[in-house]
Amino acid sequence: MNPIASQESFAPFSHGAFAGGKSYQAEQIRAGSVSLNQTTDLTITTDEGDTVRLSMASAVEADGGIYRSNSYENGWAASSQTVFFEFSSSQNIAVEVTGDLNESELEDIREAVKAIGSMIDDFLSGDLQEMAKDGELLKELDTISSLEAAFSQERQAVYAEQEKVQISAMASEKGDHSHRRGHGGLQRLMKRIDRLTDDMTDKVKGFRGRRKQLARSVEDLFGRYRNGEADSAPTDKMGQDVVKTMQTAFVQKIQTLTESASFNLTYTA
């Protein structure tokens, strides 16, 4: 199964129809990358002492992935999907010649390069007998005195997957608020004590040394606050909404596979 193109659903939590106060969000990312890199270095020396050095490098890479998103909130459902694919390749060849090559040397060098290419194909396919057979062709090149070849290849595959689900519920705090009421009553009591202290201070300043009148005024003041006639502190607002996350899941997985192969060849006539 192709993990990138899979239409497999993503729902780790079972759920029915959502109520108006619930929200659901799921995200899924799946991405993969495949790369291949090859390098070949070849040095050929002729009978006359001329030298040819060839360096070849090639790289191929393909990247692809898919992003899916599903959400439900306030009675509205939305989904989106994004797919991407990218391919790149490059090849570099460098040639260095020391000396003056004649036609016979050029022809043998071309045949040597072709033989090395066949040996590389045999090596990658695992046919070592055919590889050795192609190597025997080097003995037929009369103008080649020595040859050195080095080949390497690396192949890598990377797969990453990330999944996230979150289910939340909007809970309205309009039910049992005994703790809120208790807290509000304490606040109102503290407010009354503060107001009472301020009013008593004002009374004392007004009456100065007249104790009897001051005592009656204070008694009336306490009675008024005890009966709740004075302004009370504003009550708490009980209709606040809070978000409570009920279930959350997050999964991330990365897998990497790397294969490498190489061989070195030295030939002397």
N, C-alpha and C positions, 0 to 999 in steps of 0.2 A: 504494500500500500504506500502510495506517495504521501508522506506526512504533510507536505506543503499544500497539495491540492485536495486533501481529505475534507469531506463535508461533515465529519463527525461532530455531533452536538456536544456542547459543553455546559453541563448543568449538574454540579456536584451535590446540590441540595434539592430535594424534592419539594415542590410547592404547588399549591393550587392557585385559584384566582386571587389576585392581590386586592386587599381592601384599599380604600382611598388613602389611608394613612401610611401605606407601606411603599418602599422604593427598592428597586433591584437593579444592580449594575454588574455586568460581566464583561471581561476583556480577555482576549486570547491572541497571543502572538506566536507564530511559528516561522522560523527562518532557517535557511540552509545555505551552505557555501561549499563549492568544490573547486579545488585548484590543482594544477599540474605544472611542475617546473622541471626542465631538463637542461643539462649542460654537457657539452662535448668539447674536449681539448685534444688536438691532434698535431703531432710534430713529425714531419717526414724529412729524411735526409737522403740525398741522392749520392750516387757513386762519385760524382765530381765535387762533393762537399757542399752543394747548395742545400738550403734549408727552407722549409715552408711550415709556418705555424698557423693553424686555424682554431678559432674559438667560436663556438656557437652556443647560444642560450635562447630558450623559448619558455614562455609562460602563458598559461590559459587559466582563466578564473570565471566562474559563474556563480551569481548570488541571486537568491529568490526568497520570497516570504509572503506571508499573509497576516493581516490584522483584522480581527473581528471585534465588534462592540455591540452589546445589547443592553438596553436600559428600560426601566419602567418607573414612572414617578408621576404622582397626581393624576392618575388615570390616562397618562400618555405613554405610549411605547415607541421606542426608536431603535434602529439597528443600522450598522454601517459595516462595510467590508472594503479593505484596500489590499491590492495585490501588486507586488513589484518584482521585476526580474532585470538583471544586469549581467552583461557578458563582456569580457575584455580579453585581448590576446596581444602578445608582443613577441618579437623575434629579433635577435641581434647576431650579426656575423662579423668577425674580425679576421683579416688575413695579413700575415707578415711574411715577406719573401726576402731571403738573403742569398744573393748570387744571381747568376744569369741562367735561366731555365731554357732548355731547348725543347723542340717539339716532342721528342721521345719522352723526356722527363715530365712534360706537362700531361701527356697521355697517360703515363703510368700513375701520376699523382691523382688524376681524375678516377682511374680504376681503383686506386687504393681508398679514396674517399667513398666510392660506391660500395666497396667490400666492407668497410667499417660500418656504413649505414645498414647493410644487410645483417651484419653481426649484431648490431644493436636491436634490430627487429626480432631476430631469433632469441636474443637474451630476454627481451621483454615478454615474449610468448612462451618462454620456458623450454624452447627446443635447443638444448645445448649441443646435440649432435649436428644439427644443421649449422649452428654457429661455428663449430670447429671446421666443418666442411667449407664454409665461406672463408674462413681464415687461411685455408690452404691456397686460395687464389693469390695471396700476397707473394707466394713463391714464384709466380709466373711474371712478376714485374721486374724486368732485368735491370732497370736503372735505379731501383730503390735499394739502398743499403741498410736502412734501419727505419723503424716506425714505432712511435709511442702514442697510445690512445688511452684516454680516461673518459668514462661516461658515468653520469649520476642522474638519478631521477627521484623526485619526491612528489607523492600524491597525498592530498589531505582533504578530508570531508568533515565539516562541522555542522552540527544541528543543534538549534536552541529552541526552547519552548518555554513560554511564560503564560500562566493562567491566573486570573484573579476574579473572585466573586464576592460581592458584598450585598447583604440584605439588611435593610434598616427599617425601623418602624417609628412613626411619629406618635408619641404618647402625650395626650393632653392631661395636664394635672388639674382636673376639675372634679375629681372623685373625693377620696378620703383625704382631708387636709387638716386632721386634728393636730399634727405637729406644726403646721403652718399657723393654725389658729392660736395655738399656745405661744408660738413665737411672736405673733402679732399682738396678743394680749400683754406680753411682757414689754414689748415696745411701747404700747399705749400707757402702761403703768409708769414706765420711766419718763415718758413725756409729761405725764401729769405731775410727777414729783418735781420735774424741772420747772414747770409752770407755777406750781405751788410755792416753790422756793423763791422764785422771782417776785410773785405777788406778796409774799410775806415780807420780803425785803422792802418793797414799796410801802406797805402798811406801816412798818416800823419807822421808816423815814418820815411818814406823814404825821404820826401821833407823837413822836418824840417821847416825852416823859409821862403821858397820860396812860397809866397802866390798865385801868378798868376798861376804858374804851378800846384799847388795843386788844385786851383779852377777848371781849365780845366780837370784835372784828375778825380776829383769828379763828374763833370758834365758828362763826358764820362761813368763813372761807373754807374751813375743813369740811363743814357740812355740804357746801356747794360742790366741792370736788368729789365727796363720797357719793353723792347722789348722781354724779355723772353730768352735771349741768355745764361744766366747763368744756371747752373745745378739746376733743380727743385727737390723738394722732391719726393720720390717714391709715387705713387698713392696707394690707399687702394686696397686690394684684394676684388673683388666684388663677388666671387664665393663661399662664405662660406655657409654651410648648417646648419640649425638649426632644432631641434626637437620641434614640437608644439603638446602637448597633446590635443586632441580634446574632448574625452569623457572618463570618469572614473567612475566606480561604485564599491562600496564595501559594502557587507551586511554580518552581523554576527549575529547568533541567537543561544542561549543556553536555553534549556528547562530541568527542573528537576522535577521529580515526586517521592515523598517519602511516603511510607505507613508503619505504625508501629502498632503492636498489642502486648498485654501482658495480663497475668492473674496470680493471686496468689491463692493458695489453702492451707487451713489448715484443717487437719482432726485429730480428737481425738476420740479414742475408748471409 
